[in-house]
Amino acid sequence: MTIADAVTSATAEAIALDNAYVAHNYSPLPVVATSASGVWITDVEGRRYLDCLAAYSAVNFGHHNDEIIAAAHRQLDALTLVSRAFHSDQLGPFCAALAGLCGKDMVLPMNSGAEAVESGLKVARKWGADVKGVPEGMANIIVADNNFHGRTISIISFSSDQSARGGFGPFTPGFRSVPFGDADAVATAIDEHTVAVLVEPIQGEAGIIVPPDDYLPRLREVCTRHNVLLIADEIQSGLARTGHTFACDHWGVVPDIYLLGKALGGGVVPLSAVVANRDVLGVLNPGEHGSTFGGNPLAAAIGTTVVGILARGEYQSRSAELGLHLHSRLRSLIGRGVLAVRGMGLWAGVDIDTRLGTGKNLSLALAERGVLVKDTHGSTLRFAPPLVITAEEIDWAVDQFASVIAEAGP
């Protein structure tokens, strides 16, 4: 039975309501989720799907993680929001725990990943003015081609994605984009007014693009030599997704600023953070930046629980070990409709032969077989299941993928 065959009035009505009242800024698969547990999502028809997207890595620790949900319930019964006009008993412990996990001094708590990026850009510019002595309005920040850091105006100002840019100008100045993976290009682009280099250690939306092994170490050396901040956007790649706490750890690189989000909220609440040492984050003064919900007690309590889970290291180990299995199984399909497989840990980008159809079409076919993935750039599928997935579930998902590409074969 296909998704189309299984659709009842409940599914049709839910999709129709979304189409009528929800802005069309996404093109979702025709699946209406109603509950989830672990790696499995159940729709309004009672069909179960193996989630190989994990809400773009926001659900690293599984849907309805018992430990995280218990922390949320405890805090819901106590206190949820006081804004930053007052202290709360949850904020300090959360920031202390997260700073310790990152090996840094201070945390600026925010909500969405894009908000963390925007906040990091502001901090870098303020640091440039106050510490480096860059004249007002002259600061520049170097970014990588084909980056994805969000879709706010400042962020799309340095995006390569024309679908994110078309019709949204004028754009924010002060950014220079150079090829991802090219440390020489970064070094050439730096001048006396450069305050930061912003980079994803592994590019996610671009198709899980892993840079050359010398790239991040060379960026670290270049930034240190030129007194420029290295900002690592670990919003998708961080928090155990790639087999380490941070993707930067694969190359032994410590950035000046970590940008975190997605899984930091445990799949329960939006929670993001800018994490750095006091000589960087200390440039902010009262009134210069803020967020009503940033660091709220509910999010902070959940975030503290997430940091505690990460401190145990179990999910990093699972991602590393099961990631080898996932990549091995996916690579076995190269030459059978798959052109290339990239990634680290439980994070894989799979380039498909365009003769099989579009990535969206294959995503629909996989959904009909009970596996949820997401396409990007037309012909790449991303596999990023919750880290609680088992080897048997990986095998089942890849078997369904193999059947789909065999059926679609030219």
Buried (B, 14 or more C-beta within 10 A) or exposed (E): EEBEEBBEEBBEEBBEEBEEEEEEEEEEBBBBBEEBBBBBBBBBBEBBBBBBBBBBBBBBBBBBBEBBBEBBEEBEEEBBEBEBEEEBEBBBBBBBBBBEBBEBBBBBBBBBBBBBBBBBBBBBBBBBBEBBEBEEEBBBBBBBBBBBBBBBEBBBBBBBBEEBBEEEEEBBEBBBBBEBBBBEBBBEBBEEBBBBBBBBBBBBBBBBBBBEEEBBBBBBBBBEEBEBBBBBBBBBBBBBBBBBBBBBBBBEBBBBBBBBBBBBBBBBBBBBBBBBBEEBBBBBEEEEBBBEBBBBBBBBBBBBBBBEBBEEEEBBEBBBEBBBBBBEBBBEBEEEBBBEBBBBBBBBBBBBBEEBBEBBBBBBBBBBBBBBBBBBEEBBBBBBBBBBBBEEBBEBBBEBBBEBBEEBEE
